[in-house]
Amino acid sequence: MTKSNQPSNKPLKDTYLKTFEWMLYGRLFEDKIAALYRAGKIVGGVYLGRGQEAFSAALGAQLNQSKGDVFAGLIRDQAGRMAFGEPLIESARTYLGSVNGPMKGRDGNIHRGTPRSGMPAMISHLGSLVAVVNGMLIAKRYKGENHCVGGATIGDGGTSTGAFHEGLNQAAVEKLPLVIAVANNQYAYSTPECHQFACENLVDRAKGYGIAGYSIDGTDPMECVTAFDEAIKKARSGEGPQMVVGKMLRLAGHGEHDDARYIAEADKKDHYGRDCVEVAKTQVIQNDWLNESEIADLVKRIQLEIEEATSQAQSEPSPSPVTENWRPLASTHLIEGQNNWRE
């Protein structure tokens, strides 16, 4: 790890194991979703976070819904969404278009969210989500909720958008408790980073905004856990925005429709082309936190939960164009008195 404000090297065991478990949930659930997509069971695109689970889960697992924190994930943040609190069944319902899902089967399977629970719905114009999180944090400030943290994720390509600049500049000026997680997977769809930015490292941009920056190995769960632990603590204590840049490689195409032939073989064989889930398994074994048998049992349990959730979601109806109530979801949920997660 490089940069100022470098965190300590020893993450808490419980935090690491929690992050590891959500990494497995994210990977195994997306493996199932990819299989259902290939079988024609899912309408729309499927975008996997394979290779980015450590970076995503380490942020989501260390934010706290009960403290009023916010998590704004993008298309590769399944692990982070689950770690923050999105129920597995709601993830499955959204992908499979169930009318019982958080978006009631109306929207694309990744454009989901529950703002009242601290998770705004994803915006495809990626940099725009930073301003949404800013607005939520400013609203909390007006209400006297001064110890909340907002986590927002972005890819390397998204950092070149005007919306990202405007949002981060606002967060810096207002000294908002924002943790911006930049997943540098080296390709903005098919555009390599050498054609995206001229600075040596994306974390150098933090200096221009006057905020703290961390540059980490996004394939190393230990670094991800410790970096986000430090960044969240500093943001919560009033030290303003924190930018964490993790370098990695997405181990799949941009989406399941993309064969990723543009990714160089050298990148795949590079250190940052390694699988963070396999790295995590090695680390928990080396630290005597879990053994191979315990990991296998954990995987089996998670797979069983995933099978149950996807089976239930597939058995539920899609919205009817004739009988569906097409009022905005927020007003519909308030009127119908839905539970807190889906309001």
N, C-alpha and C positions, 0 to 999 in steps of 0.2 A: 504494500500500500504506500502511496506517496501523497504528499500535499500537507498543507497546514491543518491544524485541528485533527491530527491523526489519532484515532481511537486506540484504546488498549487492545492487547493481542488475545485476551482470554475472555470469550463470551460465556455467559452463564449457561450451565448445562441444560437447565429446563427450557430456556429460550431457544437454544440450538435444537433440542429434540423436538420442540413444538414446530419450529421452522421445517425441520426434516420431514416430519409427518405431513405437513401441508404441501411440501414439495411432492411427496408421493401421491397425495390426493390429486394434485393438479396434473401430474404426469399420467397417472392411471385413468383418471376421468377423461382426459383428452385422448388417450389411446382408444377408449371406448367410443367417444364421440367421432373420432376419425373413422372407425370401423362402421359406425352407423351412417356416416356421410357417404362412404363408398358403397354402402348397401342401398342408397337412395332414400334413407329414412329422415334426412335432414334437408330442409329447404334453405338456400342461401349459402354463404361462404362459411368455411371453418378455418380458423387461424390458430395454429398451435404455439404454445409458449415453450416448446421443447428446447432446452438449453438455457432458458431464462428463469426457471423455477426458483432457484436460490435467491436471485436478486429480487424477484417479486414477493416471494413468501416472507423473506426477512423483513421487508417493509410492512406488509400487511399484518404479520404476526405480532409486531411490536407497537402498532397503533392500537388505540383502545376505544371501542365504541362507547363504553360506559362513561368515559371522560369527555365525550362529545367530539372525538377525533373524526376526521374525514379521510376517506380513501377513494381516490379517483383513478381507477385502472383503465388500461387500454386493451387492445385485442390479444395481447400475450400475457395477461395478468390473471389467468384462472387461479393459479396457486395463491396469489395475493388476495384475490377476492374472497376465496374460501377462508384464508387465514384471518381476514378481517371480520368475517362473520356471515358471508353469504351461504345459506344452507345448501347442501348438496342437491336436495330435491328441487330447489328453485333454479339451480344451474341447469339441471336436466330438463325441467319444464320449459325453460326459455329456448334451449336448443331444439327441443322437439315440438315447440309451438303449442303447448298446452294452454288452455284458457284459464287454468288455475295458477299460471306462472306470474311473476312480478309484473310483466308487461302484458299479461292476459293474451299472449299469443299474437299480438298486433304488430310487433316490430321485429327487425332482424335479430338474430339470436345473440349478437354481441352488444347491441344497443340497449342494455338493460341497466337498471339502477333503482335504488330506493333512497331518495334524498333525505327523507325523515330519519333514516338510519345511518346517515353519514356517507352514503355511497351514491353520488350523482351518476346519472346515466351517461355512458360514453358518447362522445361527439366524434364523428369521423374526421372532422377537421381538427386534427390532433392537438395542436397548440392551444386551441380555444378552451380546453378544459382547465388550463392553469387559471384563467380569469374566473371561471366558475368557482373553483376552490377558493380563490381570493375573496370572492363575494360572500361565500359561506363563512369564511373566517372573519371578515369585517362585520357581518351580521352578528356573529357570536360575540365579537368585541363590544358592539353596541348593547348587547344584552347582558354584559358583564361576565361573560364566560371567557376568562382570560388565560386559561391553561390548556386550550385545545390545540391540536396540531393537525395540519392538513397535509396528507401525502398525495402527490400527483406524479404519475409516471409519464414518460415521453421516450420516444426512440431517438436515435441520432439524427435521422432525417427531419423529425419534427422540430428539432432545436433550430432549424433554419427558417422557420416560419415567422412571419411578422407577429402573429398572435402570441407565440411563445415569448418573443422579445417584450412585447407590451405587458404581458402578464407577469413575467419575472421582474421587469423593471418596476411595475407597480408594487409587487410584493416586497422588493428591496426598499423602496421609498417609504412604504408604510410599515416596514419592519414586521411583516406578518410571519407567524410561525409555520412557514411552509417548508416541507421537505420535498424537493424535486428530484425524482429518481430517473436518471438518464440511462436507459439501456442501450449502450453502444454495441449493437450486434453487427456493425461494420458494413451493413447494407441498408439503404433506404429503398425498400423493395429490391430493385436490382442495381441501384447506383452505389458504387463503392465509396467509402469515406474519403478517399483521395479526391473525389469530385464533389464533395459536400462542403468541406471546410478546410481552411488553410492553416489554422492553428495546430500546434503539435498534438495537443490533447484537448478534448472538449471541456475538460475541467478548467482550462485556462479562461474560459468565458466567465466563470464565476467572479474573477477579479474585476472584470468590466462592470459588473453589477454591484460590486462592493459587498459580496456575500461570501460565506465560507464554502470551500470546495474540497471534495474527497475524490481521489481517483483510486479505484479498487479493481481487483480481479473478480469479475462477475461470475466466474465459474467456481470460485472458492466460497463455499457457504460460511466458513469461519469469518472471512473478511466481510461478507455481506451482513452477517449478524452484528458484528462489532461496529461496523461503520454506521449502520442505521440506528443502532442503540445510541451511539454518540450524537448523531445528527438529530434524532428525535428529542433527546434530553436537552440539547442546546436550543432547539427551536422552542420547546416548551418553557424553558427558563427565560425567554425573552431576547435571545441573541439573533433573532431574525432568520431569514431564509437560509437553508442549507442545501447545497447541490451535491448529490452523490452520483458519480459517473462510474458505471460498471462496464468493463469491456468483456465481451463474450462473442459467441456466434450462434445464431438461431440454427438449430439442427434439423431444419425442415425448410420447405419453400415459404414464400410470403403467405401463402394459403395452401390448402390441400389441392387447389387447382393448379399449383405452380410447382414445376419439377426442380427449380433452383439451379438450373444448369449454369447460370452465370456466377455462382460461388466458386472461387478458385480452389483447386485441389490443395494448394499450399495452405489456404486458410483452414480447410477441414482438418489438416494434419497438424496445424499449429497448436500451441498450448491452449489458446482460447477456443479451439474447436473441441475441447474435451467436454464430456457430459457431466454437468454439475450434480446430477442425481447419483452417478457412480462415485464422484468425488465425496459426496456426503456419506455414502455407505462406508467408504474407506475410513473417513474421519471418525464416525461413531464407533466403528470397530477398534480403531487404533486407540481411542480414548477410553475403551472399556465401558462405553455407555450402553451399547447393545451388541449382541453377537449375531452371527449370520442366521441362526434359527429364529431369534426374536424378530429380526428384520423380515424374514420370510412369513412369520405369523402376522406381522403388521400388514404386509402387502396383501395377504389373503383376506384379512378382515376388511380392508379398504375396498378390495375388489368386490367382495360380497355386498357391501353397502352401495357401491356404484351400480351393480347389477339390479339391486332392489329399486334404487331410485330411477334408473332409466326404464325399467319395466313398468313402474307405476306411471311415469310421465307418458310413456307410449300408450298406456291404456286410457288416458284422459282425453277428452274431446278438444278439438281446435275451435276457435271462435266462429260462430255462425254469422255470416253477413246479414242474415235476416233478423235474428233475435238478439244479437250482441248490443249492449249499451255502449254507444260510441262517444260518450262524454269523456273529457280529459280524465286520465287515470287518477290524478290527485283528488278531484272532486268526487269521482265515482267511489274511491276508497273511503273517503270521509263519510259519504252518504251511506255506504254499505257497512261501515264500521269494521273494516278489515283489521287484522292484527298489526302490531306496531311495525314489524319488519316490512310489510307490504304497503303501509300507508304512505 
